[in-house]
Amino acid sequence: MAETRLTNLKSYDIVLHPLITEKAVNVIEKENKLVFVVKKESTKKEIREAIEDLYDIKIDSINVVNDMKGRKKAFVRINKKFKANDVAVKLGII
């Protein structure tokens, strides 16, 4: 039980928040991807584990971009068994 709680706390430290922009919404609808702002020091493996843990979804791939505002964005392609729209609705994006 304590292990799960620590994992969740670590996951919340890695994934800061979902990104809600026009481009992010288009990516959700067309490419089955979600966009998150993540901690700058986090790796793709840590991001994958954190998102799978927090949202109970399976991830196919992750692309990471450092933007000019100093944020690190993770474009997460979700497995076809899951729909990005459903996760976005749970998060309040759509």
Backbone as a ProteinNet text record, in pm:
[ID]
protein_1_A
[PRIMARY]
MAETRLTNLKSYDIVLHPLITEKAVNVIEKENKLVFVVKKESTKKEIREAIEDLYDIKIDSINVVNDMKGRKKAFVRINKKFKANDVAVKLGII
[TERTIARY]
82.4	0	86.6	187.8	274.5	353.6	389.7	464.1	382.9	255.5	168.2	155.3	141.6	128.7	254.2	370.4	495.2	505.7	462.2	464.2	374.2	255.1	163.9	222	285.3	346.5	456.3	537.2	643.1	582.2	475.2	409.5	356.4	297.3	247.1	361.3	478.3	593.3	644.6	634.9	685.9	589.4	462.2	361.5	301.2	334.6	287.9	141.8	106.2	-32.7	-49.3	-173.8	-198.3	-192.9	-153	-146.5	-276.6	-337.9	-466.5	-447.7	-419.4	-408.4	-486	-501.1	-572.2	-498.8	-366.1	-286.9	-301.2	-298.8	-311.3	-446.5	-552.6	-685.6	-692.6	-632	-628.5	-553.9	-444.2	-365.6	-446.6	-524.1	-609.3	-709	-773.3	-879.6	-827.8	-715.8	-669.9	-568.6	-483.9	-371.9	-374.7	-480	-490.5	-371	-333.6	-222.8	-272.3	-202.5	-224	-94.6	-105.2	12.9	17.2	131.6	150.6	274.2	270.3	389.8	449.1	577.2	642.4	764.4	816	935	1053.8	1134.2	1244.3	1345	1367.1	1468.8	1418.9	1292.1	1236.5	1274	1287.4	1320.8	1193.5	1205.1	1089.5	1037	1126.9	1086	1007.4	1054.6	984.1	847.7	842.4	716.1	616.9	663	576.5	519.3	604.6	559.5	461.8	489.2	403.3	264.6	258.1	129	49.5	116.4	45.9	-7.5	67.4	25.6	-91.1	-82.9	-185.2	-318.3	-314.5	-437.1	-480	-409.5	-443.9	-464.1	-366.8	-370.4	-240.1	-238.2	-118.5	-66.2	64.2	126.1	206.6	189.9	268.3	401.5	400.2	524.7	515.3	632.6	640.8	742.7	705	797.4	806.8	929.7	951.2	1010.2	958.8	1004	1029.2	1143.3	1168.3	1130.7	1032.4	988.3	1064.6	1036.5	1110	1071.8	963.9	923	991.1	1075.1	1146.8	1071.4	961.4	883.3	926	903.5	924.9	788	755.1	625.1	642.7	552.9	553.6	429.4	450.5	342	331.2	221.2	205.3	104.2	149.1	57.5	2.5	-129.9	-198.4	-228.7	-223.1	-254.9	-396.2	-418.4	-548.2	-662.2	-630.5	-734.4	-799.9	-727.8	-776.5	-797.6	-884.2	-909.2	-862.6	-787.1	-739.3	-855.7	-964.1	-1082.2	-1138.4	-1144.5	-1198.6	-1112.2	-980.9	-890	-899.1	-909	-919.4	-1046.8	-1155	-1280.5	-1264.3	-1198.1	-1174.1	-1089.7	-993	-904.9	-969.8	-1081.5	-1148.9	-1094.3	-1020.7	-964.3	-1072.2	-1151.9	-1256.9	-1392.1
-119.6	0	125.7	129.5	246.5	261.9	149.7	154.1	220.5	188.3	247.7	397.6	437.7	579.6	655	598	662.2	670.3	566.9	567.7	678.1	692.6	797.8	936.1	954.5	1084	1114.6	1015.7	1035.6	1065.4	996.1	1018.9	1160.9	1210.2	1347.6	1448.8	1413.4	1502.9	1510.5	1402	1397.8	1465.8	1429.1	1486.1	1608.1	1727.4	1849.6	1879	1879	1902.1	1875.3	1849.2	1834.1	1971.5	1974.1	2099.1	2116.5	2232.1	2259	2375.6	2343	2442.2	2390.7	2476.1	2433.8	2318.2	2328	2221.4	2090.6	2099.7	1979.7	1912	1990.2	1932.7	1866.8	1928.5	1867.7	1734.6	1728.1	1604.7	1495.7	1533.9	1437.2	1375.8	1459.9	1413.6	1335.8	1378.3	1319.8	1207.1	1214.3	1120.4	1030.8	1037.8	958.2	982.6	1110.5	1150	1247.6	1249.1	1348.7	1426.3	1550.9	1634.7	1675.6	1651	1685.8	1772.7	1863.4	1934.9	1851.4	1818	1728.9	1797.3	1738.4	1789.5	1784.5	1888.6	1898	1784.1	1734	1631.3	1490.3	1473.9	1339.7	1279.8	1148.5	1075.5	1017.7	967.5	906.8	787.8	708.9	591.6	633.9	736.3	785.1	843	915.6	974	863.5	761.2	648	581.6	549.7	483.2	570	699.6	790.4	801.7	819.3	835.7	705.8	593	464.3	440.2	482	465.1	557.5	682.5	780.3	758.8	726	723.8	584.5	480.7	341.7	321.2	365.7	348.5	285.6	232.7	174.2	272.3	297.1	395.3	323.8	368.7	314.3	386.6	520.9	595.6	732	790.8	924.2	1005.4	1126.9	1224	1340.1	1387.4	1492.8	1614.7	1733.3	1858.6	1959.3	2026.8	2139.7	2265.7	2341.8	2459.1	2584.4	2694.2	2818.4	2884.1	2841.8	2895.2	2821.7	2724.9	2650.1	2530.4	2493.5	2377.8	2254.9	2139.2	2012.8	1952	1929.2	1874.4	1731.7	1645.4	1505.8	1479.7	1440.9	1400	1248.5	1201.3	1061.2	995.5	897.5	821.3	705.4	700.5	600	478.3	361.1	236	241	170	173.4	116.9	39.1	-13.5	98.6	208.2	322	439.9	532.4	650.4	774.6	858.9	982.7	1073	1068	1149.3	1114.4	985.6	943.1	993.6	982.8	1030.2	1182	1251.2	1397.2	1443.9	1371.3	1406.5	1390.6	1283.1	1262.7	1376	1425.8	1532.9	1670.1	1680.2	1808.1	1892.4	1830.6	1903.7	1930.5	1829.7	1842.6	1840.8
0	0	0	85.7	92	-37.4	-99.1	-224.3	-334.9	-342.9	-443.5	-420.3	-296.1	-264.5	-304.3	-276.6	-315.8	-466.9	-536.3	-681.4	-734.2	-677.1	-720.7	-694.6	-579.3	-549.9	-650.2	-682.6	-780.9	-917.7	-951.9	-1080.1	-1089.2	-981.2	-980.9	-989.3	-938.3	-949	-1092	-1166.3	-1303.7	-1400	-1395.5	-1485.9	-1417	-1467.5	-1402.8	-1434.9	-1565.4	-1604.5	-1753	-1796.3	-1940.3	-2006.4	-2131.6	-2206.5	-2282.9	-2266	-2330.3	-2426.8	-2551.4	-2657.6	-2777.9	-2876.9	-2997.6	-3065.7	-3071.7	-3133.2	-3054.4	-2922.8	-2839.6	-2860	-2872.1	-2894.2	-3031.7	-3133.6	-3267.2	-3265.2	-3192.1	-3181.9	-3112	-3011.2	-2940.9	-3037.9	-3116.4	-3205.2	-3325.7	-3383.4	-3509.6	-3493.8	-3391.3	-3382.4	-3258.8	-3178.1	-3055.4	-2962.6	-2948.1	-2861.5	-2755.9	-2643.3	-2539.2	-2520.8	-2476.9	-2456.3	-2309.4	-2246	-2105.8	-2090.1	-1993	-1950.7	-1838.3	-1852.4	-1756.4	-1696.2	-1590.9	-1523.9	-1619.6	-1621.4	-1717.5	-1706.3	-1587	-1565.8	-1596.1	-1624.3	-1642.2	-1777.5	-1778.6	-1900.9	-1962.3	-2085.4	-2151.5	-2071.8	-2017.4	-1939.9	-1815.6	-1745.4	-1626.8	-1663.4	-1775.2	-1820.7	-1853.8	-1925.8	-1961.9	-1837.1	-1741	-1618.7	-1540.6	-1533	-1456.6	-1519.4	-1651	-1717.9	-1714.6	-1737.3	-1730	-1589.4	-1488	-1349.1	-1313.8	-1354.2	-1316.4	-1386.6	-1515.5	-1595.2	-1639.6	-1598.2	-1631.7	-1781.1	-1859.8	-2005	-2050.5	-2171.3	-2231.3	-2335.4	-2334	-2423	-2530.4	-2656.3	-2767.3	-2781.8	-2780	-2797.9	-2731.1	-2708.1	-2648.4	-2726.6	-2763.4	-2821.2	-2723.7	-2698.9	-2601.3	-2671.4	-2634.4	-2694.3	-2582.5	-2588.3	-2499.4	-2575.9	-2524.8	-2599.2	-2556	-2623.8	-2599.1	-2466.8	-2406.6	-2276.8	-2161.9	-2193.9	-2091.7	-2037.7	-2102.5	-2059	-2138.1	-2080.1	-2149.5	-2174.1	-2302.4	-2338.7	-2387.4	-2344	-2386.6	-2470.8	-2596.6	-2685.2	-2673	-2615.9	-2579.7	-2672.1	-2752.9	-2838.5	-2756.9	-2749.2	-2669.1	-2755.2	-2693.8	-2761.5	-2818.4	-2928.7	-2996.9	-2912.8	-2809.4	-2720.8	-2639.8	-2621.5	-2544.4	-2638.6	-2599.9	-2681.4	-2606.5	-2676	-2615.6	-2577.4	-2655.5	-2623.6	-2486.5	-2454.1	-2325.1	-2209.5	-2224.9	-2120.9	-2109.9	-2223.8	-2223.9	-2154	-2171.9	-2104.4	-1953.5	-1909.8	-1766.6	-1708.4	-1788.1	-1742.3	-1752.6	-1823.8	-1839.7	-1953.3	-2045.3	-2158.8	-2262.5	-2290.8	-2392.8	-2323.9
[MASK]
++++++++++++++++++++++++++++++++++++++++++++++++++++++++++++++++++++++++++++++++++++++++++++++

